[in-house]
């Protein structure tokens, strides 16, 4: 399946890390591309049109090293995901 999603990332205090404009629209081939482990699992639970907030510990997000830009070491994340479209192959 190919999914199109909008994504907003926040730290645990709900401070914006990456805005929607910086991260979306994102197109993801389910289980075929690299993406945060938490999102890999979470997307499979969603339906088209849903918006869900996920709280991921660091090992389900960008790991213990962060993304070496805006996400720090061992940082848990809040991911707000809107699943815009699903195309089944």
C-alpha positions in Angstrom: 0.0 0.0 0.0 1.0 3.6 -0.6 -0.2 6.2 1.9 -0.2 9.9 1.8 -0.1 11.6 5.2 0.4 14.9 7.0 2.7 14.9 10.0 3.5 17.3 12.8 6.2 16.6 15.4 6.3 17.9 18.9 8.4 17.4 22.0 6.9 16.0 25.2 6.0 19.5 26.3 4.0 20.1 23.0 6.6 22.5 21.6 6.7 22.2 17.8 9.9 20.5 16.4 9.0 20.2 12.8 6.0 22.0 11.4 3.4 20.5 9.0 5.0 22.5 6.2 8.4 21.0 6.9 7.2 17.4 7.0 4.2 17.1 4.6 2.8 15.8 2.4 4.7 12.6 3.0 4.2 9.6 0.7 5.2 6.3 2.2 5.2 2.8 0.8 4.1 0.7 3.8 6.9 -1.7 4.9 9.0 -0.8 1.9 10.6 2.5 3.0 12.5 3.7 6.1 10.3 5.6 8.5 10.1 6.0 12.3 9.4 2.6 13.9 6.4 4.0 15.8 4.9 5.4 12.6 5.5 2.1 10.7 3.2 0.4 13.2 0.8 3.3 13.8 -0.1 3.9 10.2 -1.3 0.3 9.9 -3.9 1.0 12.5 -5.3 4.1 10.8 -8.1 4.6 8.3 -8.3 7.2 5.5 -9.3 10.6 6.9 -8.3 9.9 10.5 -6.1 12.1 12.6 -4.3 10.4 15.5 -1.8 11.7 18.0 0.9 9.1 18.9 3.3 9.4 21.9 6.5 7.6 21.0 9.4 6.9 23.4 12.8 7.7 21.8 13.4 4.2 20.7 10.2 4.2 18.6 11.0 7.7 17.1 14.5 8.7 16.1 16.3 6.5 18.5 18.8 7.4 21.2 20.8 9.7 18.9 18.0 11.9 17.6 18.0 13.2 14.1 21.1 15.3 14.5 19.2 18.4 13.6 16.2 19.4 15.8 15.5 16.2 17.7 17.8 15.7 20.6 19.2 12.6 22.4 16.8 10.2 23.9 13.8 12.5 23.1 10.2 11.1 23.2 8.0 12.5 20.5 4.3 13.4 20.0 3.4 12.8 16.4 0.1 14.1 15.0 -0.7 12.1 11.9 -3.5 12.6 9.4 -3.9 9.8 6.9 -5.0 11.6 3.7 -5.1 8.7 1.2 -4.4 5.0 0.8 -3.7 3.3 -2.5 -3.6 -0.5 -2.5 -1.3 -2.3 -4.8 
